Amino acid sequence: MCRNIRPLHNFEPPATGDEVTAAALQYVRKVSGTAKPSKANQEAFDRAVAEVAHATRHLLEDLVTTAPPKDREVEAEKARARAALRYAR
């Protein structure tokens, strides 16, 4: 999985439209192998981002869990702690 795509399910507050679109953009960039498409491919690229974002929103709406929602700040702190351990020299 692409490191820049973050889990979006089961957070309080829920994922925003911007977060969903950013994840879709990262996915399409990874799959297409380009960060910035040529003018000839821009329309297809933008359409793919919109479609992936649309499917992602539906997925997040339909997922069910019994786990309590995760706190974004707590999860971010855990990620920073893991990174500090990983990159400590």
Backbone as JSON, one array per atom type, in Angstrom:
{
  "sequence": "MCRNIRPLHNFEPPATGDEVTAAALQYVRKVSGTAKPSKANQEAFDRAVAEVAHATRHLLEDLVTTAPPKDREVEAEKARARAALRYAR",
  "N": [[0.84, -1.18, 0.0], [0.41, 2.24, -0.63], [2.32, 4.57, 1.16], [1.34, 7.12, 1.67], [-1.37, 6.99, 1.7], [-3.82, 7.03, 4.02], [-5.56, 5.24, 6.64], [-9.08, 5.67, 6.73], [-11.38, 4.92, 7.93], [-13.6, 4.65, 10.72], [-13.04, 6.84, 12.46], [-13.18, 9.6, 14.7], [-13.59, 12.95, 14.48], [-15.51, 11.88, 11.55], [-14.0, 10.97, 8.36], [-13.19, 13.6, 6.15], [-14.46, 15.13, 3.11], [-12.31, 16.19, 1.72], [-10.18, 14.64, 2.68], [-10.87, 12.12, 1.7], [-10.77, 12.62, -1.06], [-8.06, 13.28, -1.3], [-6.88, 10.82, -0.66], [-7.86, 9.31, -2.79], [-6.62, 10.63, -4.92], [-3.9, 10.06, -4.36], [-3.97, 7.27, -4.7], [-4.66, 7.04, -7.45], [-2.47, 8.33, -8.58], [-0.45, 6.54, -7.84], [-1.23, 4.15, -9.15], [-1.28, 4.99, -11.83], [1.29, 5.76, -12.18], [2.26, 8.31, -12.32], [2.66, 11.61, -11.1], [1.74, 13.98, -12.06], [-0.31, 14.21, -14.67], [-0.05, 14.23, -18.29], [-1.32, 16.79, -20.54], [-2.93, 15.52, -22.37], [-3.82, 13.34, -20.96], [-5.08, 14.36, -18.75], [-7.89, 14.69, -18.37], [-8.85, 12.02, -18.17], [-7.41, 11.22, -15.92], [-8.38, 12.98, -13.91], [-11.06, 12.19, -13.93], [-10.8, 9.55, -13.04], [-9.86, 9.99, -10.42], [-12.11, 11.25, -9.3], [-14.0, 9.16, -9.52], [-12.84, 7.12, -7.95], [-12.81, 8.43, -5.47], [-15.57, 8.72, -5.1], [-16.39, 6.01, -4.91], [-14.96, 5.36, -2.63], [-16.16, 6.98, -0.67], [-18.7, 5.76, -0.58], [-17.95, 3.22, 0.32], [-16.9, 3.82, 2.9], [-19.23, 4.76, 4.11], [-20.76, 2.45, 4.17], [-19.37, 0.55, 5.68], [-19.26, -1.37, 8.68], [-18.73, -1.45, 12.16], [-17.92, -2.66, 15.45], [-16.11, -1.62, 17.08], [-14.92, 1.07, 19.12], [-14.84, 4.49, 17.96], [-11.75, 5.81, 16.67], [-9.47, 8.22, 17.97], [-8.24, 10.97, 16.28], [-6.0, 12.54, 17.02], [-4.71, 10.98, 18.97], [-4.04, 8.73, 17.45], [-2.32, 9.95, 15.61], [-0.23, 10.72, 17.29], [0.71, 8.2, 18.08], [1.68, 7.33, 15.6], [3.73, 9.21, 15.2], [5.43, 8.47, 17.3], [6.13, 5.86, 16.5], [7.52, 6.5, 14.16], [9.63, 7.98, 15.22], [11.03, 5.99, 16.58], [11.69, 4.34, 14.42], [13.29, 5.95, 12.8], [15.28, 6.83, 14.43], [18.67, 7.3, 15.19]],
  "CA": [[0.0, 0.0, 0.0], [1.13, 3.52, -0.67], [2.46, 5.13, 2.5], [0.61, 8.37, 1.81], [-2.8, 6.74, 1.85], [-4.08, 6.76, 5.42], [-6.88, 4.67, 6.94], [-10.1, 6.7, 6.9], [-12.57, 4.33, 8.57], [-13.78, 4.57, 12.16], [-12.41, 7.95, 13.16], [-14.04, 10.66, 15.19], [-14.72, 13.03, 13.54], [-15.36, 11.07, 10.34], [-13.17, 11.49, 7.27], [-13.79, 14.69, 5.38], [-14.41, 14.97, 1.66], [-10.94, 16.48, 1.29], [-9.35, 13.47, 2.99], [-11.24, 11.07, 0.75], [-10.23, 13.02, -2.37], [-6.59, 13.17, -1.23], [-6.55, 9.39, -0.73], [-8.13, 8.89, -4.17], [-5.56, 11.19, -5.75], [-2.69, 9.27, -4.14], [-4.17, 5.96, -5.32], [-4.59, 7.18, -8.91], [-1.07, 8.62, -8.9], [0.32, 5.3, -7.69], [-1.62, 3.21, -10.2], [-0.92, 5.51, -13.15], [2.73, 5.93, -12.24], [2.59, 9.7, -12.57], [2.1, 12.56, -10.14], [1.08, 15.01, -12.85], [-0.51, 13.66, -16.01], [0.07, 15.14, -19.43], [-2.6, 17.42, -20.91], [-3.73, 14.53, -23.09], [-4.37, 12.38, -20.0], [-5.62, 15.06, -17.58], [-9.32, 14.4, -18.19], [-8.98, 10.63, -17.68], [-6.84, 11.22, -14.57], [-9.35, 13.65, -13.03], [-12.25, 11.34, -13.85], [-10.45, 8.42, -12.19], [-9.82, 10.48, -9.04], [-13.51, 11.46, -8.88], [-14.66, 7.86, -9.38], [-12.27, 6.44, -6.78], [-13.32, 9.16, -4.3], [-16.99, 8.37, -4.99], [-16.44, 4.63, -4.41], [-14.44, 5.37, -1.26], [-17.21, 7.53, 0.21], [-19.71, 4.71, -0.41], [-17.36, 2.18, 1.16], [-16.85, 4.29, 4.28], [-20.61, 4.84, 4.61], [-21.33, 1.12, 4.32], [-18.62, -0.28, 6.62], [-19.85, -1.49, 10.0], [-17.78, -1.93, 13.15], [-18.34, -2.57, 16.84], [-15.02, -0.96, 17.79], [-15.16, 2.5, 19.33], [-14.1, 5.34, 17.01], [-10.4, 6.2, 17.07], [-9.22, 9.65, 18.06], [-7.21, 11.33, 15.3], [-4.78, 13.04, 17.68], [-4.05, 9.84, 19.61], [-3.44, 7.93, 16.38], [-1.2, 10.73, 15.07], [0.87, 10.63, 18.26], [1.25, 6.85, 17.95], [2.46, 7.3, 14.36], [4.97, 9.96, 15.44], [6.29, 7.65, 18.17], [6.69, 4.79, 15.66], [8.49, 7.11, 13.26], [10.81, 8.34, 16.0], [11.78, 4.75, 16.8], [12.18, 3.83, 13.14], [14.31, 6.81, 12.2], [16.3, 7.2, 15.42], [19.99, 6.76, 14.85]],
  "C": [[0.88, 1.24, 0.0], [1.16, 4.13, 0.72], [1.63, 6.38, 2.71], [-0.89, 8.18, 1.94], [-3.04, 6.28, 3.28], [-5.44, 6.09, 5.6], [-7.88, 5.8, 7.22], [-11.32, 6.21, 7.68], [-12.48, 4.39, 10.09], [-12.99, 5.63, 12.92], [-13.48, 8.93, 13.63], [-13.24, 11.95, 15.19], [-14.45, 12.21, 12.28], [-14.48, 11.76, 9.29], [-13.92, 12.56, 6.49], [-13.73, 14.37, 3.89], [-13.01, 15.23, 1.11], [-10.0, 15.3, 1.55], [-9.62, 12.33, 2.02], [-10.66, 11.38, -0.63], [-8.72, 12.91, -2.39], [-6.15, 11.71, -1.33], [-6.77, 8.87, -2.16], [-7.05, 9.39, -5.11], [-4.27, 10.39, -5.59], [-2.8, 7.9, -4.8], [-4.02, 6.05, -6.84], [-3.16, 7.51, -9.34], [-0.22, 7.35, -8.86], [0.03, 4.34, -8.85], [-1.17, 3.68, -11.58], [0.58, 5.7, -13.3], [3.16, 7.36, -12.53], [1.94, 10.6, -11.52], [1.32, 13.66, -10.86], [0.92, 14.49, -14.27], [-0.29, 14.72, -17.1], [-1.31, 15.75, -19.73], [-3.52, 16.42, -21.6], [-4.41, 13.56, -22.12], [-5.08, 13.03, -18.82], [-7.09, 14.72, -17.32], [-9.54, 13.0, -17.62], [-8.5, 10.53, -16.23], [-7.84, 11.82, -13.58], [-10.62, 12.81, -12.85], [-11.99, 10.15, -12.94], [-10.42, 8.83, -10.72], [-11.24, 10.65, -8.51], [-14.22, 10.13, -8.64], [-14.15, 7.09, -8.17], [-12.77, 7.11, -5.5], [-14.78, 8.79, -4.04], [-17.13, 6.96, -4.38], [-15.97, 4.57, -2.96], [-15.47, 5.91, -0.29], [-18.29, 6.48, 0.47], [-19.18, 3.6, 0.5], [-17.37, 2.62, 2.62], [-18.24, 4.39, 4.9], [-21.17, 3.47, 4.94], [-20.61, 0.22, 5.32], [-19.26, -0.22, 8.0], [-18.77, -2.0, 10.95], [-18.38, -1.81, 14.54], [-17.27, -1.88, 17.68], [-15.36, 0.52, 18.01], [-14.35, 3.32, 18.34], [-12.73, 5.72, 17.57], [-10.3, 7.72, 17.07], [-8.06, 9.99, 17.14], [-5.9, 11.76, 15.96], [-4.01, 11.9, 18.35], [-3.36, 8.99, 18.56], [-2.24, 8.64, 15.76], [0.0, 10.65, 16.0], [1.52, 9.24, 18.21], [2.14, 6.75, 16.7], [3.77, 8.06, 14.52], [5.94, 9.17, 16.3], [6.92, 6.51, 17.37], [7.77, 5.33, 14.73], [9.77, 7.47, 14.0], [11.67, 7.11, 16.27], [12.43, 4.26, 15.51], [13.35, 4.64, 12.63], [15.37, 7.29, 13.19], [17.62, 6.55, 15.06], [20.89, 6.92, 16.02]]
}
